[in-house]
Every structure is written in structure tokens, then in C-alpha cells.
Amino acid sequence: MANEQAVIIEFNYGLEEDEPFYVLSDKLRVVVEESGLGEYDGHEIAMDNSDGSFYLYGPDAKKLYEVIRKTIEETPFMNGANIRFRFGPPKTGVKEISFILNLN
């Protein structure tokens, strides 16, 4: 099955150092690759480190999120992240749901 579904994580970062961002990026890549449930397609971070995004794709967005959930929840700067599931290819009318991650 094609990797048409997506988990997109948009978050406020705000830390001066880049290392925590790249550590999480590497962890997500490894967890997703080892799970066999999809692919980690990369990330973006603002030039001023204010915010960023991670992009993951697979045949089942919910299963993909479940394999990264613990990793995300153990990362303090993920608090308040907007996590979006897209249940198909990136086109108009495709079902999406999103929620705000509350780590408190």
C-alpha cells in the first residue's frame, strides 16, 4: 500500500540551541524506519528557531503516530504541538484531523 497518509507535526521551538531539535529528528527517523510502517520525510525549522515541523508518511497515519507517540511525549518542546493526520494524498477534500498535544 502506498505511503499516502501523513502525520504532520507543527510545533513551537524557541530554544537557542539546535541540538534538541536534531536529536528528536534522528529519533523519529530511526523509530519509523525500524517499525516498517512508513517513512520519515524530514523536517523544517525557522531560521530564528521559533517553530518547526516534522513530516511522516505511511499507509496508516494512526499506526504511524502510535509508533512515535512515546518519543514525542518524552520531548518537552513538543508540548502544545499541533499534530495533524491526513488520511490520503495531499489534495482537496481528503479527510484530516488534528489535535494539540498537551504534556501537562
N, C-alpha and C positions, 0 to 999 in steps of 0.2 A: 504494500500500500504506500502511496506517495506521502511525502512529508509536507502535506498541505495545511495542516493545523499548526497553530502558533501559540506560544506563551511569550508575551512581551512584558517586560518588567521595566517600569519607568520610576525613577527614584530621585530624591533629593540627596546630594552627597555632602558638599560643604566642608570636607576635610582638606587641610592643606596638602597632606602627603598623598601620593597616588597609590602607594603600596597596598592598602586595604582593598581598593577597587580591583587591582590586578590579581591579588590573591583570590578574591571571590570569583573573578572571571575564570581563573585557572581551575578552581574547584568545580565550577559549573561545567566546564568543558569535560573534565575527567568523569564526573558523575554521569553526565548524559552519554558520553561515549561508552562507558562501562555498562550502562543499562541496556544499550541496544534499542532504546525507544525513540531515537531521533537524533537531531544534530544541534550543537551549539553553533550558532551562526555569527556570533560576535557581539560587539558592544559599541557604545558611543559614550563619551564623557565630554562635558562642556569644557572649553578652554580655561575657564575660571574655576573648574571643579564644582560648580554649583549643582549640577544634576547629571544624570546618565541613564542609559538604557541597556538591557540585555535582550538578545533575540534567540529564541529556541524554536525549532520546528520538528514536527513528527506527525505520525498518523493519528495520534490521540493526545490532544492538549492536556486533558485532565491527568492521564497517566504520566505524561512528561512532567507536569508540575509536581505530582506526588514524589517522583524520584529526586527532585531538587528542593522540596519543601523544607526539610530539616536543615540543609545547608543555608538556605535563605533566612530561616528563622533564627539561626545562630549568629547572624551578622547584624550588629546594632544599627548600622546606617540604612538597613532595609526597612526599618520601622517607618510606616507611612507610605511605603511604595505602592504604586498603582499596578496591579497585576491583571493583565488582560489575556483572556483566552479567545482565540479566533478559531472557529470550527469549520474552516475551509480555506480556499485560496483567497488572496487579497483582492476582493472585488466587491462592488456594491451589493448589498443585500445578504452578505454572509453573516450568520449569527455570531455575535460576540457577547461575552460577559466580562465584567471586571469587578474588582474589589480592592479595597485599601487594606494592606497588611498592618495589623495592629499587634505589636510585640509586647505591649504593656500588660 
